[in-house]
């Protein structure tokens, strides 16, 4: 088990910035409570997102997590837990 030192709000901000850049949106246009699938992320973009997020957090983030935590808010809350169960 490997936790994170990032707070949910920091993770949420990182995700908003990442998605805004990817989709060429303004950050204010990214809504954190809607499913990420509504932004049209394909499997390649989802894999890249989780890989980059994992590098930022310092541990591997499985792309399948996006199926369990479908919104930015849910994903950030889960990954921001100090006891987040993440593989090395």
JOFEN-V628502 format. One record per residue. PHI is phi in whole degrees, -180 to 180 (NA if undefined). PSI is psi as a letter, one per 30 degrees, with the letter a starting at -180 (NA if undefined). D_LAST is the distance of its C-alpha to the last C-alpha in whole Angstrom. Layout:
phi;psi;d_last
PHI;PSI;D_LAST
PHI;PSI;D_LAST
This chain:
phi;psi;d_last
NA;k;8
-137;j;7
-90;a;10
-119;l;12
-101;f;15
-83;k;16
-79;l;19
-52;e;20
-65;e;23
-67;e;21
-66;e;19
-59;e;22
-63;e;24
-62;e;21
-63;e;21
-61;e;25
-62;e;25
-61;e;23
-68;e;25
-60;e;28
-65;e;28
-60;e;27
-97;g;30
58;h;32
-106;l;33
-80;k;33
-54;e;31
-67;f;33
-81;f;34
-85;j;30
-94;k;30
-82;f;27
-101;g;29
-102;l;29
-59;k;27
-60;f;25
-59;f;27
-67;f;30
-86;g;29
74;g;29
-70;k;26
-85;l;25
-64;e;22
-67;e;22
-65;e;22
-65;e;20
-65;e;17
-64;e;18
-60;e;18
-69;e;14
-66;e;13
-66;e;15
-63;e;14
-62;e;10
-62;e;12
-67;e;14
-77;f;12
97;g;9
-151;l;6
-66;k;6
-113;j;9
-70;k;11
-57;f;14
-62;f;16
-61;f;15
-69;f;18
-83;f;20
-87;e;19
-122;j;20
-83;f;23
-114;l;24
-60;e;22
-60;e;23
-66;e;22
-63;e;18
-64;e;19
-64;e;20
-66;e;17
-72;f;14
-84;f;16
-69;k;16
-63;f;15
-103;g;13
-54;k;12
-84;j;10
-126;k;7
-72;l;4
-70;NA;0
